[in-house]
């Protein structure tokens, strides 16, 4: 599934509902935790919440997730990743996300060696 704002929220919501319907609330909670770590809107909302609580260390962790998600979203969010050209855009987005979110050029380069 892509990582574009709104599409990501709707997809995560339906998947979590499915997890609950199947009696797997822990899996639904894990799905939402991952969403907060790797979503443009979810991680930004979590940063705001953590800052208001005074937990700047946690806020920084989610802010890095926001940067990774923003980089991916800027270049298509990984939609249609299995289609030529879109695959290259998805790898560009991952690479850009690591540079924006982490400032980690080495991990950004690894995206291309895996590619």
Secondary structure, 3 states (H helix, E strand, C coil): CCCCCCHHHHHHHHHHHHHHHCCCHHHHHHHHHHHHHCCHHHHHHHHHHHHHHCCHHHHHHHHHHHHHHHHHHHCCCCCCCCCCCHHHHHHHHHHHHHHHHHCCHHHHHHHHHHC
